[in-house]
Amino acid sequence: MLLGVDTGGTFTDFVVIDQGQLRVHKVLSTPECPEQAILQGIEQLGLTPNIREGDIAIVHGSTVATNAALERKGVTTLYVTNRGLADLLSIGRQTRAELYNLTPAAPEPPVEPALCVEVGARLAANGERLEPLTSDDIERLQSAIAQHRPQAVAINLLYSFLDDGDEIALQQACPEKIFVSRSSFVLPEYGEYERGIATWLNAYLGPKVQGYLQRLAQGISPCPLGVMQSSGGTIDAQQAGNRAVNLLLSGPAGGLAAAQFIARQRGGDGPPEPLLTFDMGGTSTDVAMIIDQLQLTNQGRLGPYPVAVPMVDMHTIGAGGGSIAQVDAGGLLHVDPESAGAHPGPACYGKGGTQVTVTDANAYLGRLRPEYFLGGAMPLDQSAAEQAIAQLAADLKLPALQTALGVIRLANEHMVAALRVISVQRGHNPADFRLCCFGGAGGLHVCALAEELNMSRAMVPIHGGVLSALGMLVAPRERQLSRSWQKPSTDCDTAGLLDALTQLAVQGRQELEREGVSPEEIEQEDSLDVRYLGQSFAINIPYHARVDISEAFHQAHEHRYGHRLAIPVEVVNLRVRVKTQAHAIELPTLNTGAAEPIDQCDLPQLGSTQIFQRNQLGAGQTIAGPALIVEQVSTTLVAKGWTLRVDPVGNLLLDR
């Protein structure tokens, strides 16, 4: 039996696959102790006896690392670096968040100066020893540990990716009970600032992630526990505790893995349809692009921090179902990144919330039906939503209906802008893609977003309200490994590159084998980060023995930027992905047929609208909008001018 669990800011989602049958479930999250919601959902699903027998393989997407980083609630961490570089993480790249603000507020430094420890141990760029690591350096570190009693230590020495001996010696000098993160393990690449931030984040978050995963593993023992990584592959929970920085996009990566899985299933033997995705939950919306493979980046960010470890390339905004609508001092309406969360939640949840959220606006407009919300298991307080909208309308001096529509339109504009960032700004026309929405709130907005982007195709995947949880089960077990290389392409011989890539893959293969993967099941994908000589940024290109590095890079550069340059090319980093195939899952097919509407309502701006129960729809059924498709975990609005068609497994295909 397989169980995928995605912990979000508002809901914790579950997908169970047992002998080909698929079940879904949702419970309200418990942010202060996320494992409580997971254990509660397991009990409500009736799986506790199976847990005790060890009959379930569980894969989990966790927000613990993400929330701790954004809220600055990590552990006390010492930062160890070379002499003269204690301010490195505070200085960063010297870029200003507000370019024209002459009196910007000083940002909070990642590490307090008192917690920075400087040592010798200096290497040159070619690996030559300039200054040794001395016993005085070791004593200085141990004295700082005794004085500050940190829970974690981050070690980031210059050029440690060429020789990690000094970092290992410093790690061995730390007490065993302290969590130690060293840059030569976390990110063995050039770029001392990005490498330093990744190493510090890994240490700052590591003990919290380790503790949480240990508590969860104890609660589900003896069942095995896997964790989704930011790159879209899973890792055993015991190893995940040492790689907290690789879990920052754990939940959103699950949704993309499932979207990729569905696109490939729909494509059959042909190429999968390219997708623009948006995952609209209660707190935020994540947008991304899938062209055959998940698009990865090593230039991601989380809040103010660059995160240079491989992660799915997505753009995140603070616009979700729980986003709060407010009136500013000038009398203008805003839909803010601030969310009502799970407690108190939107006003219509009836848990004490009084501020208008996007969910309240949808409830006021009748697009969320109280009698069908969460399958009727969670009643909506329609009067509370109406009271909240009425108060906001009074503040704006507008009619209540116009106010509710304005909240929806503002939320849509935020999401459209994000979708343009991930597509138009990267040289892609949204009209060439199908818009794929998931998350509990996405289906209510998908048609409006597609229209704004001049798109004529959309899709609401089967179980879209819990798609990230499904993605946990269809993602491969994998490791992403890298190391700096920095050689002109003319100096890179094929045999030397392939040998270096093979050596790089050894660590990842060993880790997968410790998870029980046989060597014959492990696949290896090699790639190179390449740039024009003197450039700051590189493009990643796939690599094998027959690849002409320079020509492949020129083509990739011309596709992305519209031109190529007649200057030398250099290889910057080597990258290896080792993986094994995911669980072989086939989504059950539907019977053909045409379900009758279960209800009808009259909605503002839409008029007479039929309501259908999604689990009653038959394969091949078509429905002309306007219509509402209700299900246990989500609601889809088929707008006027759109037609819905149900594919064989139950995905809702929308055409304009």
Stockholm file with secondary structure:
# STOCKHOLM 1.0

chainA/1-656         MLLGVDTGGTFTDFVVIDQGQLRVHKVLSTPECPEQAILQGIEQLGLTPNIREGDIAIVHGSTVATNAALERKGVTTLYVTNRGLADLLSIGRQTRAELYNLTPAAPEPPVEPALCVEVGARLAANGERLEPLTSDDIERLQSAIAQHRPQAVAINLLYSFLDDGDEIALQQACPEKIFVSRSSFVLPEYGEYERGIATWLNAYLGPKVQGYLQRLAQGISPCPLGVMQSSGGTIDAQQAGNRAVNLLLSGPAGGLAAAQFIARQRGGDGPPEPLLTFDMGGTSTDVAMIIDQLQLTNQGRLGPYPVAVPMVDMHTIGAGGGSIAQVDAGGLLHVDPESAGAHPGPACYGKGGTQVTVTDANAYLGRLRPEYFLGGAMPLDQSAAEQAIAQLAADLKLPALQTALGVIRLANEHMVAALRVISVQRGHNPADFRLCCFGGAGGLHVCALAEELNMSRAMVPIHGGVLSALGMLVAPRERQLSRSWQKPSTDCDTAGLLDALTQLAVQGRQELEREGVSPEEIEQEDSLDVRYLGQSFAINIPYHARVDISEAFHQAHEHRYGHRLAIPVEVVNLRVRVKTQAHAIELPTLNTGAAEPIDQCDLPQLGSTQIFQRNQLGAGQTIAGPALIVEQVSTTLVAKGWTLRVDPVGNLLLDR
#=GR chainA/1-656 SS CEEEEEECSSEEEEEEEETTEEEEEEEECCTTSHHHHHHHHHHHTTCHHHHHHTCCEEEEECCHHHHHHHTTCCCCEEEEEETTCTTHHHHTTCCCSSTTCSSCCCCCCSSCGGGEEEECCEECTTSCEEECCCHHHHHHHHHHHHHHCCSEEEEECTTTTTCCHHHHHHHHTSCTTSEEEEHHHHCCSSCHHHHHHHHHHHHHHHHHHHHHHHHHHHHHTTSCEEEECTTSCEEEHHHHTTCGGGGTTHHHHHHHHHHHHHHHHHHTTSCCCCEEEEEECSSCEEEEEESSSBCEESCEEETTEEECSCEECEEEESCSTTEEEEECTTSCEEEEEEECTTTTCCGGGTSSCCSCBHHHHHHHTTSSCTTTGGGGTSCCCHHHHHHHHHHHHHHHTSCHHHHHHHHHHHHHHHHHHHHHHHTGGGTCCGGGSEEEEESTTGGGTHHHHHHHTTCCEEEECTTGGGHHHHHHHHSCEEEEEEEEEEEEGGGCCHHHHHHHHHHHHHHHHHHHHHTTCCGGGCEEEEEEEEEETTCSCCEEEECCTTCCHHHHHHHHHHHHHSCCCSSCEEEEEEEEEEEECCCCCCCCCCCBCCCCCSEEEEETTTEEEEEEEGGGCCBTCEEESSEEEECSSCEEEECTTCEEEECTTCCEEEEC
#=GC SS_cons         CEEEEEECSSEEEEEEEETTEEEEEEEECCTTSHHHHHHHHHHHTTCHHHHHHTCCEEEEECCHHHHHHHTTCCCCEEEEEETTCTTHHHHTTCCCSSTTCSSCCCCCCSSCGGGEEEECCEECTTSCEEECCCHHHHHHHHHHHHHHCCSEEEEECTTTTTCCHHHHHHHHTSCTTSEEEEHHHHCCSSCHHHHHHHHHHHHHHHHHHHHHHHHHHHHHTTSCEEEECTTSCEEEHHHHTTCGGGGTTHHHHHHHHHHHHHHHHHHTTSCCCCEEEEEECSSCEEEEEESSSBCEESCEEETTEEECSCEECEEEESCSTTEEEEECTTSCEEEEEEECTTTTCCGGGTSSCCSCBHHHHHHHTTSSCTTTGGGGTSCCCHHHHHHHHHHHHHHHTSCHHHHHHHHHHHHHHHHHHHHHHHTGGGTCCGGGSEEEEESTTGGGTHHHHHHHTTCCEEEECTTGGGHHHHHHHHSCEEEEEEEEEEEEGGGCCHHHHHHHHHHHHHHHHHHHHHTTCCGGGCEEEEEEEEEETTCSCCEEEECCTTCCHHHHHHHHHHHHHSCCCSSCEEEEEEEEEEEECCCCCCCCCCCBCCCCCSEEEEETTTEEEEEEEGGGCCBTCEEESSEEEECSSCEEEECTTCEEEECTTCCEEEEC
//
